[in-house]
Amino acid sequence: MPKQVDPVARRNDVVDALFRVVLREGLQRASLRAVADEADLNIGSLRHYFANQQELMRFAMQAMLDRVSDRLLRRIDDLGDVDALPSAQRRRLPMDLLSELLPLDETRRAEVAVFIDFVTAARTHPAIDVELSHKSAAGTRALVRRILIRMREMGALRPELRIDTETERLSSLLDGLSLNTVLHPGVLSPQGCVEVLQAHLDELVT
């Protein structure tokens, strides 16, 4: 009897293989052949799930965004009823949630490194959907805006601050911290990344 293969699991395995190739050798080396070899598949098997490189790249980029989103949603679900939390814990929530977007461990560093390659190439690479890059930026800003609005509702945000302006400032800070932590690890460590974000958040609270 032929072995049953879970197509969802197999696609995720291929995506993981793509990420490893990109992380190790760069996006320009992530051909279907290279990804198939990394996933220990023949090229015909890989084409059963992804007809061409463009399809694989688009699926992989969406998968990366979904993984980050799912991790954040799990983190939010774990919090339960925010209003029932002690005051000190509520004040730590912005840091706890936003730090999920920063490359503070190996998994997140790898995600950010691969994502940098993807969004850089999206401007000129036909296999990468630039709209997914824009979707990522919009998603980060939506999350930041939501957190800032919640801070204001809890009376934790300085009243004179404008939500729109602070959303852009904080989103840009997160982008810069992620970029520098991955590209210049000798200059900005994960701990330094946390300290900079915390210092910024401290300036926002009443």
C-alpha positions, 0 to 999 in steps of 0.5 A, spaced: 500 500 500 502 506 498 505 511 503 499 516 505 502 523 505 499 529 508 499 534 503 499 540 508 505 537 512 509 536 506 508 543 503 510 546 510 516 541 510 518 544 503 517 551 505 522 549 511 527 547 506 526 553 502 528 557 508 534 553 510 537 554 503 535 562 503 538 562 510 544 559 508 546 561 501 541 567 499 534 567 495 538 567 489 540 560 490 533 557 492 532 554 485 526 548 485 532 543 484 536 546 490 529 546 495 528 539 492 535 537 494 534 540 501 527 537 502 530 530 500 525 530 494 526 529 487 524 535 483 518 531 480 515 530 487 516 537 489 512 540 483 506 535 485 506 541 490 508 547 487 508 547 479 514 553 479 518 557 483 513 563 483 508 559 486 513 556 492 515 563 493 508 566 494 506 560 498 513 561 503 512 568 504 505 567 506 507 561 510 512 566 514 507 571 515 502 566 518 507 563 523 508 570 526 501 571 526 499 565 529 504 565 534 502 572 536 495 570 537 497 564 541 500 569 546 494 573 546 490 567 547 494 565 553 493 572 557 486 570 558 482 576 560 486 582 560 482 587 564 483 581 570 490 582 570 494 585 575 496 592 574 503 591 573 502 585 568 498 590 564 503 595 563 508 589 561 503 587 555 506 592 550 513 589 551 511 582 551 507 582 545 511 587 541 517 583 543 514 577 539 516 581 533 523 582 534 529 576 533 530 575 540 531 567 539 534 562 533 527 561 530 525 569 530 532 571 527 532 566 522 525 568 520 527 575 520 533 574 516 529 570 510 524 575 510 529 581 509 531 577 503 524 576 501 522 583 501 528 586 498 528 581 492 520 583 492 521 590 488 525 586 482 524 579 483 518 576 479 517 570 483 515 574 489 509 578 490 510 585 493 503 585 495 505 580 501 511 585 503 506 590 503 501 586 507 506 584 512 508 592 513 500 593 514 499 588 519 505 590 523 502 597 524 495 594 525 498 590 531 502 596 534 495 601 533 491 596 536 496 596 542 496 603 543 489 604 543 488 599 548 494 602 552 490 609 551 483 605 554 487 603 560 489 610 561 497 608 560 498 612 554 500 619 555 494 623 553 497 628 548 500 623 544 497 622 537 495 614 535 497 615 528 504 618 529 506 613 535 504 607 530 509 609 525 514 611 530 513 604 534 513 600 527 519 604 524 523 602 531 521 595 530 523 594 523 530 598 525 531 593 531 530 587 527 534 589 521 540 591 525 539 585 530 540 580 524 545 584 519 549 587 525 549 582 531 556 585 533 553 592 534 546 590 537 544 584 541 538 581 542 538 584 549 540 591 547 534 590 542 529 589 548 532 595 552 531 600 546 524 597 545 523 598 553 526 605 553 521 607 547 515 604 551 517 608 557 516 614 554 509 613 552 506 611 558 503 616 563 
